Amino acid sequence: MSFISGFGLGMLLQFSIGPVFFGVINVALTRGFREGMKMTLGVTLGDGIYIALSMTTLTALFHFPALRLIISLTGAVVLLIWGIRMIRNARQRSESGEAVLGNSFFSGLKITLLNPMSIIFWSGIFASAMALKKWTDASGPILYASGCLFSTVFFLGLVCLFGSFVKRWLKVANTPVIDYILGALFVFFGLRLIISQITTFL
């Protein structure tokens, strides 16, 4: 039951469509299933790091409004940079006909570690859920956390399958159009986060 409960909680984050989802679908569309899964494993490792931290007293630091603002703004800037880079890469692909490639695994790890949504979810909702559980043995928290991590692999694995299917049947996946669209979405997420955080803090 602990594994299933953790899986259900993890799916809440997965259905909160954001930069990680669009990053994985972009890689799956442009580079195929294998590269998409590499990015998924990077995302899973990032989630695992935050889950481990949520079991320590470090999560208390995220309850300070000023620190949360700094973390969120830093993440927002990273999203902006990511989006601008994707648009720039799309332009280079238009000019040269070749995509600018990077390491998919480390891209997934970076986008997760610097994504404010991941930070807030794992340090807040997950930590609170863990505190409410009445574990009878040491395996409970481990199974619960494993369920959360499996939800990442399960959901993003389906995203990779969908992306690779579209890549195979639609030529648009081989054009810079996808990078332009997703780059614009990343910029949108970054700007929206900056505006919301400044408005909330003020």
QUILIN-V260435 format. One record per pair of residues at least 24 apart in sequence whose C-alpha atoms are under 10 Angstrom apart, sorted by the first residue. I is the first residue (numbers start at 1). J is the second residue. Records with the same first field share a line. If there is no record, write none. Layout:
BEGIN
I = J + J
END
This chain:
BEGIN
1 = 140 + 143 + 144 + 147
2 = 133 + 135 + 139 + 140 + 141 + 142 + 143 + 144 + 145 + 146 + 147
3 = 139 + 140 + 141 + 142 + 143 + 144 + 145 + 146 + 147 + 148 + 149 + 150
4 = 143 + 144 + 146 + 147 + 148 + 150 + 151
5 = 129 + 143 + 144 + 145 + 147 + 148
6 = 126 + 129 + 130 + 141 + 142 + 143 + 144 + 145 + 146 + 147 + 148 + 149 + 150 + 151
7 = 143 + 144 + 145 + 146 + 147 + 148 + 149 + 150 + 151 + 152 + 154
8 = 144 + 147 + 148 + 151
9 = 125 + 126 + 129 + 144 + 145 + 147 + 148 + 151
10 = 47 + 121 + 122 + 126 + 144 + 145 + 146 + 147 + 148 + 149 + 150 + 151 + 152 + 155
11 = 147 + 148 + 149 + 150 + 151 + 152 + 154 + 155
12 = 121 + 148 + 151
13 = 117 + 118 + 121 + 122 + 125 + 148 + 151 + 152
14 = 148 + 151 + 152 + 153 + 154 + 155 + 156
15 = 155
16 = 117
18 = 115 + 117 + 118 + 185 + 186 + 189
19 = 79 + 82 + 83 + 111 + 112 + 115 + 116 + 117 + 182 + 183 + 185 + 186 + 187 + 189 + 190
20 = 107 + 108 + 109 + 110 + 111 + 112 + 115 + 117 + 118 + 156 + 186
21 = 155 + 156 + 159 + 160
22 = 159 + 181 + 182 + 183 + 185 + 186
23 = 82 + 83 + 104 + 107 + 108 + 111 + 179 + 182 + 183 + 186
24 = 104 + 107 + 108 + 156 + 157 + 159 + 160 + 163
25 = 156 + 157 + 158 + 159 + 160 + 161 + 162 + 163 + 164 + 178 + 182
26 = 86 + 159 + 160 + 163 + 173 + 178 + 179 + 181 + 182 + 183
27 = 101 + 104 + 107 + 108 + 160 + 163 + 164 + 178 + 179
28 = 157 + 159 + 160 + 161 + 162 + 163 + 164 + 165 + 166 + 167 + 173
29 = 159 + 160 + 161 + 162 + 163 + 164 + 165 + 166 + 167 + 168 + 170 + 172 + 173 + 174 + 175 + 178 + 179
30 = 99 + 101 + 163 + 164 + 166 + 167 + 168 + 172 + 173 + 174 + 175 + 176 + 178 + 179
31 = 99 + 101 + 104 + 163 + 164 + 167 + 173 + 174
32 = 160 + 161 + 162 + 163 + 164 + 165 + 166 + 167 + 168 + 173
33 = 157 + 158 + 159 + 160 + 161 + 162 + 163 + 164 + 165 + 167
34 = 104 + 157 + 160 + 161 + 164
35 = 103 + 104 + 105 + 160 + 164
36 = 104 + 105 + 108 + 156 + 157 + 159 + 160 + 161 + 163 + 164
37 = 104 + 105 + 108 + 153 + 156 + 157 + 158 + 159 + 160 + 161
38 = 103 + 104 + 105 + 106 + 107 + 108 + 109 + 160
39 = 103 + 104 + 105 + 106 + 107 + 108 + 109 + 110 + 111 + 156 + 157 + 160
40 = 104 + 105 + 106 + 107 + 108 + 109 + 152 + 153 + 154 + 155 + 156 + 157 + 159 + 160
41 = 104 + 105 + 106 + 108 + 109 + 149 + 152 + 153 + 156 + 157
42 = 104 + 105 + 106 + 107 + 108 + 109 + 110 + 111 + 112 + 113
43 = 104 + 105 + 106 + 107 + 108 + 109 + 110 + 111 + 112 + 113 + 118 + 149 + 152 + 153 + 156
44 = 105 + 108 + 109 + 112 + 148 + 149 + 150 + 151 + 152 + 153 + 156
45 = 105 + 106 + 108 + 109 + 112 + 113 + 149 + 152
46 = 106 + 108 + 109 + 110 + 111 + 112 + 113 + 114 + 115 + 118 + 119 + 149
47 = 109 + 112 + 113 + 118 + 119 + 121 + 122 + 145 + 148 + 149 + 152
48 = 122 + 145 + 146 + 148 + 149
49 = 109 + 112 + 113 + 122
50 = 112 + 113 + 118 + 119 + 120 + 121 + 122 + 123 + 126 + 127
51 = 119 + 121 + 122 + 123 + 126 + 127 + 145 + 146 + 148 + 149
52 = 122 + 123 + 145
53 = 122 + 123 + 127
54 = 119 + 121 + 122 + 123 + 124 + 125 + 126 + 127 + 128 + 130
55 = 122 + 123 + 126 + 127 + 130 + 131 + 141
56 = 123 + 127
58 = 123
59 = 119 + 120 + 122 + 123 + 124 + 127
60 = 123 + 124 + 127
61 = 123
62 = 119 + 120 + 123 + 124
63 = 120 + 123 + 124
65 = 200 + 201
66 = 201
68 = 116 + 119 + 120 + 197 + 201
69 = 116 + 194 + 197 + 198 + 200 + 201
70 = 197
71 = 114 + 115 + 116 + 119 + 120
72 = 114 + 115 + 116 + 117 + 119 + 120 + 190 + 193 + 194 + 196 + 197 + 198
73 = 116 + 190 + 191 + 193 + 194 + 195 + 196 + 197 + 198
74 = 114 + 115 + 116 + 190 + 194
75 = 111 + 112 + 113 + 114 + 115 + 116 + 117 + 119 + 190 + 193 + 194
76 = 114 + 115 + 116 + 186 + 187 + 188 + 189 + 190 + 191 + 192 + 193 + 194 + 195 + 197
77 = 114 + 187 + 189 + 190 + 191 + 193 + 194
78 = 110 + 111 + 114 + 115 + 116 + 186 + 187 + 190
79 = 111 + 114 + 115 + 116 + 183 + 185 + 186 + 187 + 188 + 189 + 190 + 191 + 193
80 = 183 + 184 + 185 + 186 + 187 + 188 + 189 + 190 + 191
81 = 183 + 186 + 187 + 190
82 = 111 + 182 + 183 + 184 + 186 + 187 + 190
83 = 179 + 180 + 181 + 182 + 183 + 184 + 185 + 186 + 187 + 188 + 189 + 190
84 = 180 + 182 + 183 + 184 + 186 + 187
85 = 179 + 180 + 183 + 186
86 = 176 + 178 + 179 + 180 + 181 + 182 + 183 + 184 + 186 + 187
87 = 176 + 177 + 178 + 179 + 180 + 181 + 182 + 183 + 184 + 186 + 187
88 = 179 + 180 + 183
89 = 176 + 179 + 180 + 183
90 = 175 + 176 + 177 + 178 + 179 + 180 + 181 + 183
91 = 176 + 177 + 179 + 180
92 = 176
93 = 174 + 175 + 176 + 177 + 179
94 = 175 + 176 + 177
97 = 174 + 175 + 176
98 = 174 + 175 + 176
99 = 174 + 175 + 176 + 179
115 = 190
116 = 193
117 = 193
END
